[in-house]
Every structure is written in structure tokens, then in C-alpha cells.
């Protein structure tokens, strides 16, 4: 329950801690009331980082986080607040569970009870008293020791969170059949801006790239066909120009979302506008069936909307090249998801790689040292020193690729046990050793005409 009643100050009154606590509660609750009234989802992370090596070893250690809890309390560590103690989570998994969500939490405010404890032990209270030296901010002198209330931030599993806590889901941990842990790459916690989620930032960048590709391909086809832009008379031409209009009218807003690091709800609105326009070209789907925005399930709602957009972008102007995003799992190891069924059909797989090493060294070392297999078995290739899919250097990149001068391109041979496991698991794994420093990788699939 909020306290929106201010205390009354009068001359000669006796001042006690209760007066200042009531004044502080009034300001805090008023600020939270205004914020929640103006913005629907004014809670989440504005930044979040954790130790990936510790996570693989069964411990969650948040190294940086800042944002707002749902009750309006701000946090920022390690700058202003103390980071929560690292949490071992291996024993928190149930025997049959393959994932576990861990949250940043702290006790909720007790309106008519204790909220601060003294000493190192917070004893389940929202704050713990801590001595801190502060000078007079006017003179910079007369330093005195005062007590401040430090937030009692803790890490809890989803089963440990109760109504006595305020919390933000921070990380979803996956456990495979061999008991190894990794962060779920598709999980998106509640966030206040896009820069707090590499997943959404990459999703938006990829979507903008696809829109640029579609617009460029259509423009080039029209110029090659007519030598200049001409109004088409057929129904197909009309559909193509409306398709181009849908792309070009939405692309600037999406670019603004990326540059401004907007709130995810703003991005969802712009993507929904594009998704609704694309429903015109796929009559089997109505705009009413588009997913709704869910601030506490951002990964699910954005992935559904992104899938709808990408599927409908293929209706009028099918892609000739598909990029499979590769994410760094650990040092030298990368994984990618093969989500498009056409990638395992008649197609060519191309590896694009950039590295500070010399061009000749890159051409010589990549086919010998790089290993490509399914994400499940690429680790076994490393342990047993076995080769993966064969790589052949391409002196001239395929014309379907917008080639970069600083990149080298390699054709991937799609045959053998490694390819069969990629087809079965729909996941690709890649090992790029230290001999190829700072690699920038891109996996491109060229579809047959």
C-alpha cells in the first residue's frame, strides 16, 4: 500500500526519526506512483553482466547490474550498491529439469514492520545499516560517520521467490544431458533499454540487414529489367511495390530504435506495425493473431514476432542468401541455430571470416585448424583431434554475397557424419583456435535458384 500523504511540519514541533521516515516514504511512493502511471512497464534492467566462466562451473556471479525493481527501487552495482553474493545453483535443479531461472531479488518493504537491520547480517530485512564517512558537502570538511541503508540484494531461484520479495529474472541456466551448464541464449530478462539485452539488439540488427537486402535486391531487379524505374502494370508488380513500401516505410523507425537504445515496448510497437503490413501478402494470417507484448517474457514474444516477419518477408521476394548467427559459447567455440529448413536442403554453405592475421596465413590456416560440426559433437572433435567439415578457399566470392575486401570466404563441404548430425540437431558448432586471433565470423547459406 502506497503512502501518498505528506507529513505536516510546524514550528516548535518535536522532531523524531518517524517524521523523516514518513517524508522519505511519501517522496518514494509518489515517484513510484507517477512512474507506473505514465509508463506501463517501468521496471527491468538497464544493464546486466555476469561471469560466464563461473556460470559454466555452476555459480552465478553478477558483475554488473543497474535498473529498477517493480516497486520503484533503483539499484546500481558495483558503483553505488554492493553486488549480491555469488550463488551456486547446481543443487537447485530438480532431477528432471533442464533449465533454471535465477532472479535478482531483495525483501519487499514491510509497511508496519522492520526494514533495516544492523551489522553485517541483514536478517531478511530490505536494508542493512552500514557506517559511511561523509564530509559537509558545502565546505568539503567536517567529515562525520553516518549510517546508510545498503540494499540487501540476493540471488534466488524461481522456487525461492515469494510474495515477500521484489525480484527481476536475470539469467536462465540450461543443463544438458552430461550435466554441463550454459546461459540460455534465447532468454531476455525484463529490460528498460535495448542495450541491456544483446539478444534483442542482435535481433534488431539482423532484421534491419534483411530489410536492406530485400530493398536492394528489388531495386536492382527493377533497374536490370527496365534500365530505370517504371510503374508495373501486372498484379505481381503492384504487390512488389507495395512490399517495397512496407519495407522502406518501417526501416527508418527500426534504425532509430537501434540508435536510441529504446524501451523494448517501443521496439515491439514498430515491429508489430511492420508485421501487420506484411499480413497483406500472406492472407492466411490475420493481424489479430500477432503476439502481444509481454514485459516479463520478452524472449518469447519477440521471437514469435520476428519469426512472423521473416517468414512473410519471403513471400514476395524470397531470399537467395541466409545468414546463420553465430554466438560465442566459450573461448574459441561458437554455436548457431539452423532455424530455416531451406538451409539443409539444396544450398551452398559459405564461411566468411575476418582476422588481423595476414591474408596468406588466414587462407592457409583456416581449412587446417577450423573445425565445423554439430554443436553437440564439435567438442569431441577437439578432444580427439579429428577433422570436421572440409573447407575450401574461394578466391572469388559468390555473386550473391556482398563481399568485403577484408574478409576471406571458404566453401563448406556438406557431407559425412558431421553434416548428418547438423541436419538432425539443427545446430552448428564451430571451433576457431587461438592461431586465428580475434575472428569475426559469418555463416552464409546460398539457396539454389
Secondary structure as GFF3:
##gff-version 3
##sequence-region A 1 449
A	DSSP	alpha_helix	17	38	.	.	.	ID=ss1
A	DSSP	beta_strand	44	50	.	.	.	ID=ss2
A	DSSP	alpha_helix	52	56	.	.	.	ID=ss3
A	DSSP	beta_strand	59	60	.	.	.	ID=ss4
A	DSSP	beta_strand	62	68	.	.	.	ID=ss5
A	DSSP	beta_strand	74	77	.	.	.	ID=ss6
A	DSSP	beta_strand	87	88	.	.	.	ID=ss7
A	DSSP	three_ten_helix	90	92	.	.	.	ID=ss8
A	DSSP	beta_strand	99	107	.	.	.	ID=ss9
A	DSSP	beta_strand	116	117	.	.	.	ID=ss10
A	DSSP	beta_strand	127	134	.	.	.	ID=ss11
A	DSSP	beta_strand	144	151	.	.	.	ID=ss12
A	DSSP	beta_strand	154	157	.	.	.	ID=ss13
A	DSSP	beta_strand	165	175	.	.	.	ID=ss14
A	DSSP	beta_strand	181	183	.	.	.	ID=ss15
A	DSSP	three_ten_helix	194	196	.	.	.	ID=ss16
A	DSSP	alpha_helix	198	226	.	.	.	ID=ss17
A	DSSP	alpha_helix	235	260	.	.	.	ID=ss18
A	DSSP	alpha_helix	264	278	.	.	.	ID=ss19
A	DSSP	three_ten_helix	279	281	.	.	.	ID=ss20
A	DSSP	three_ten_helix	287	289	.	.	.	ID=ss21
A	DSSP	three_ten_helix	295	297	.	.	.	ID=ss22
A	DSSP	alpha_helix	298	316	.	.	.	ID=ss23
A	DSSP	beta_strand	321	324	.	.	.	ID=ss24
A	DSSP	beta_strand	327	330	.	.	.	ID=ss25
A	DSSP	beta_strand	333	337	.	.	.	ID=ss26
A	DSSP	three_ten_helix	341	344	.	.	.	ID=ss27
A	DSSP	beta_strand	347	354	.	.	.	ID=ss28
A	DSSP	alpha_helix	359	369	.	.	.	ID=ss29
A	DSSP	beta_strand	371	373	.	.	.	ID=ss30
A	DSSP	alpha_helix	378	384	.	.	.	ID=ss31
A	DSSP	beta_strand	391	394	.	.	.	ID=ss32
A	DSSP	beta_strand	408	412	.	.	.	ID=ss33
A	DSSP	alpha_helix	417	425	.	.	.	ID=ss34
A	DSSP	beta_strand	427	431	.	.	.	ID=ss35
A	DSSP	beta_strand	440	447	.	.	.	ID=ss36
###
